[in-house]
Amino acid sequence: MGSAASVRAIGRWDDYVAAIPETQRDLIVGAVAGAWIPVELAALHYAACDSLNLGPDVIAANGRRTFDAIGGTLFGTILKMAKAAGVTPWSFVEQLPRFWARSYDGGGIEIVKLGPKEARARIVSVSLLDSAYFRHALRGLVVGCLERFCTKAYMAETHHGRPPGTVTFRMQWA
């Protein structure tokens, strides 16, 4: 998993591995970034990440690091072509529900335009959103994607947990 590599990069690998139940450790540690894993294993992975008690900005930086490491490889050519073709941050943001459907099994995302350079994204019915690590890493990953089409992007969590598996983010860009 890409986020496990980010945990290793900040020197918390041993703590992370120790927090994974021994019966599932080999399955989680051996998982390959970009491969489908059952949500139960992903939940154990993110619980181990949560146990590290990292701050939101550190976690978002890890999400960004994950995007830079695997997103550039997976989407690099497509992103370069899209930017050359005049894709704007809005073009990307409007496609987030489609990207979500292709990347995650379950849940959904709604995008609401708040202004010319501002949007609200609400993600629902995703149990992994109950993990602070998952939410903040997702924020960093989306900012990494968004900044391929603008100078600077910002994304803040404005609401989570009611109902469980729900989060709302506010996105802005320049």
C-alpha positions as CSV (number, residue, x, y, z in Angstrom):
1,M,0.0,0.0,0.0
2,G,1.2,3.5,-0.9
3,S,0.4,4.9,2.6
4,A,2.6,2.2,4.2
5,A,5.5,3.4,2.2
6,S,4.9,6.9,3.5
7,V,4.9,5.6,7.1
8,R,8.2,4.0,6.4
9,A,9.5,7.2,4.9
10,I,8.8,9.1,8.1
11,G,10.6,6.5,10.3
12,R,7.5,5.0,12.0
13,W,7.5,1.6,10.2
14,D,8.3,-0.5,13.3
15,D,5.5,1.2,15.3
16,Y,3.1,0.7,12.4
17,V,3.9,-3.0,12.0
18,A,3.6,-3.6,15.7
19,A,0.1,-2.1,15.7
20,I,-1.2,-4.6,13.1
21,P,-2.8,-7.8,14.5
22,E,-0.2,-10.6,14.1
23,T,-2.7,-12.8,12.3
24,Q,-3.2,-10.2,9.5
25,R,0.3,-8.7,9.5
26,D,1.7,-10.7,6.5
27,L,-1.3,-9.9,4.4
28,I,-1.2,-6.2,5.1
29,V,2.6,-5.7,5.0
30,G,2.8,-7.7,1.8
31,A,0.1,-5.8,0.0
32,V,1.1,-4.0,-3.2
33,A,0.3,-0.4,-3.8
34,G,-2.6,-0.1,-6.2
35,A,-3.8,-3.6,-5.7
36,W,-7.4,-4.3,-4.4
37,I,-7.6,-5.4,-0.8
38,P,-10.6,-6.3,1.2
39,V,-12.0,-3.3,3.2
40,E,-11.5,-5.3,6.4
41,L,-7.7,-5.4,5.8
42,A,-7.7,-1.7,4.8
43,A,-9.5,-0.9,8.0
44,L,-6.7,-2.7,10.0
45,H,-4.1,-0.9,8.0
46,Y,-5.6,2.5,8.8
47,A,-6.2,1.6,12.4
48,A,-2.5,0.9,12.7
49,C,-1.8,4.2,11.0
50,D,-4.2,6.0,13.4
51,S,-2.3,4.4,16.3
52,L,0.8,6.4,15.3
53,N,-1.0,9.6,16.5
54,L,0.4,11.7,13.6
55,G,-0.9,15.2,13.2
56,P,-3.3,16.1,10.3
57,D,-0.7,18.0,8.4
58,V,1.8,15.1,8.6
59,I,-0.8,12.7,7.4
60,A,-1.8,15.0,4.5
61,A,1.8,15.3,3.6
62,N,2.0,11.4,3.6
63,G,-1.1,11.4,1.3
64,R,0.7,13.9,-1.0
65,R,3.8,11.7,-0.9
66,T,1.7,8.7,-1.9
67,F,0.3,10.6,-4.9
68,D,3.7,11.9,-5.9
69,A,5.1,8.3,-5.7
70,I,2.3,6.3,-7.4
71,G,0.0,8.9,-8.9
72,G,2.6,10.4,-11.1
73,T,3.5,7.0,-12.4
74,L,-0.1,5.9,-12.9
75,F,-1.5,9.2,-14.2
76,G,1.6,11.1,-15.3
77,T,1.1,11.0,-19.0
78,I,-2.6,11.5,-18.8
79,L,-2.1,14.5,-16.5
80,K,0.4,16.1,-18.8
81,M,-1.8,15.6,-21.8
82,A,-4.8,17.0,-19.9
83,K,-2.9,20.1,-18.8
84,A,-1.7,20.7,-22.3
85,A,-5.3,20.4,-23.6
86,G,-6.4,23.1,-21.2
87,V,-8.0,21.1,-18.4
88,T,-8.7,23.4,-15.5
89,P,-9.0,22.6,-11.8
90,W,-12.8,22.5,-12.4
91,S,-12.5,19.9,-15.1
92,F,-10.6,17.7,-12.6
93,V,-13.0,18.4,-9.6
94,E,-16.0,17.6,-11.7
95,Q,-14.6,14.2,-12.5
96,L,-13.9,13.3,-8.8
97,P,-17.2,11.2,-8.6
98,R,-16.1,9.2,-11.6
99,F,-12.5,8.7,-10.3
100,W,-14.0,7.6,-6.9
101,A,-16.2,5.0,-8.6
102,R,-13.2,3.6,-10.3
103,S,-10.9,3.6,-7.3
104,Y,-13.1,2.6,-4.4
105,D,-15.7,-0.1,-4.0
106,G,-18.7,1.6,-2.5
107,G,-19.7,5.0,-1.3
108,G,-20.0,8.1,-3.4
109,I,-18.9,11.7,-3.7
110,E,-21.0,14.8,-4.4
111,I,-19.3,18.0,-5.7
112,V,-21.0,21.4,-5.2
113,K,-19.6,24.5,-6.9
114,L,-19.3,27.3,-4.3
115,G,-17.5,29.8,-6.4
116,P,-15.2,30.2,-9.4
117,K,-12.3,28.6,-7.6
118,E,-14.1,26.8,-4.7
119,A,-16.0,23.6,-4.2
120,R,-17.5,21.4,-1.5
121,A,-16.9,17.6,-1.8
122,R,-19.1,15.3,0.4
123,I,-18.2,11.7,0.5
124,V,-20.7,9.3,2.0
125,S,-21.0,5.6,3.0
126,V,-17.3,4.8,3.2
127,S,-16.4,3.2,6.5
128,L,-12.7,4.0,6.1
129,L,-13.6,7.7,6.5
130,D,-13.9,6.9,10.2
131,S,-10.1,6.8,10.2
132,A,-8.4,10.1,10.7
133,Y,-5.4,8.8,8.8
134,F,-7.5,7.9,5.8
135,R,-9.3,11.2,5.7
136,H,-6.3,13.4,6.0
137,A,-4.2,11.3,3.6
138,L,-7.1,11.5,1.1
139,R,-7.0,15.2,1.4
140,G,-3.2,15.3,0.7
141,L,-3.7,13.0,-2.3
142,V,-6.5,15.1,-3.8
143,V,-4.5,18.3,-3.3
144,G,-1.6,16.7,-5.1
145,C,-3.9,15.9,-8.1
146,L,-5.5,19.3,-8.1
147,E,-2.2,21.1,-8.1
148,R,-1.4,19.6,-11.4
149,F,-3.9,22.1,-12.8
150,C,-3.3,25.2,-10.7
151,T,-0.6,27.1,-8.8
152,K,-1.8,26.2,-5.3
153,A,-4.7,24.2,-3.9
154,Y,-6.2,24.0,-0.4
155,M,-8.5,21.4,1.1
156,A,-9.9,21.4,4.6
157,E,-12.2,19.0,6.4
158,T,-15.3,20.8,7.4
159,H,-17.4,18.0,8.8
160,H,-17.1,14.2,9.5
161,G,-18.7,11.4,11.3
162,R,-22.4,12.2,11.2
163,P,-23.5,9.8,9.9
164,P,-20.5,7.5,10.3
165,G,-18.5,7.0,7.1
166,T,-19.1,10.6,6.0
167,V,-16.8,13.6,5.4
168,T,-17.2,17.0,3.8
169,F,-14.2,18.9,2.4
170,R,-13.9,22.5,1.2
171,M,-11.5,22.9,-1.8
172,Q,-10.0,26.1,-3.1
173,W,-7.4,26.8,-5.6
174,A,-5.5,29.7,-7.3
